[in-house]
Amino acid sequence: MLLDQSGVAVLPQPVEETVQACIQIVQHPEDAQVLAAAWSSDIDYFVTLDYQHFLENPALIQAAQFPIGTLGDFLDWFRTMLKSYPH
């Protein structure tokens, strides 16, 4: 029910140019596919537990157009968003 109400969606396959750009950032082809799909979509937050390729990647943190963090980081961010949402 939570997933249904949250608006979670399966993203389309990203274009190869975006995938190649993401490979340069994360240095891992499979992770680049995931990042490219996120990059090509209008996401609000990128949740991951991959410290090596995402969370501790300075090039990605600098280039990303969206926040990146763990589930706990996301929940903190989401709570902040809810507090600023007009009632």
N, C-alpha and C positions, 0 to 999 in steps of 0.2 A: 504494500500500500504506500509506503514511504517513497519508493522509487517511482511509482505511478504519479504521485502527487508532486514530486520534485521536478519533473520535466526532464529527467535523464533521457538522453538520446544516443543512439549508435551513430557515430560520425562516418561520413563517406570517405572513401579512399582518397588520400591527399595526392596532389599532382607531384610528379617526380622531381621537378625543380625545387619544390619546398622540402621534399624528403632529403635531397642532396644537401641543401643548405643546413638542415637539421643534423645530418651526419657530421658536418664540420663542427657543430657545436657540441654534440653529445658523444661522438666517436663510437657509436654503437648502432648498427643498422636497424635492429628491431626496435630499440628505443626511439630512434629517429622517426620511424613510422608513426609511433604513438604521438610524439611531439609535433610532427608535421600535421597530423589530423587535428590536434588541439589548436595549433597555430592558425590553421585554415578555417577554424570555426569561431563562433562568438562565445567562447567560454568565459566564465566568471572566475574560476579557480582551477588550478591543476593539482590534484591530490596524488601523492606518490610516497612510497617508502624507499625508493631507489636513491640512496645517498650518493653513490659513486657517479652516476650519470646525470642526475637531476638536482638533488638538494644541495650538494656541495660542488656545484659546477659554476664557478664565477662568470664564465662567458654566457651561460644560459641565464643566470640571474640578471645580468646586465641587459641582455637582449630581449628577454621575455616581456610580452605586452600584457601579462596577467600574473597574479600572484601564484607562487609555487610553494607547496608545503605538505606536511604530513596530515593525516586525518585530524589530529588534535589541533594543528595550526588552522586548518580549515574551519573547525568548529568554533574556535576563538574568533576568526574573521567573520563567520556567519552570525555569531551572537552580536558582534559589533554592528553588522549590517542591519540586524533586526532592531536594535536599539535606535538607529537613526531613521528607521522606516516610520513614516507618519501613521498614527493610529486612527 
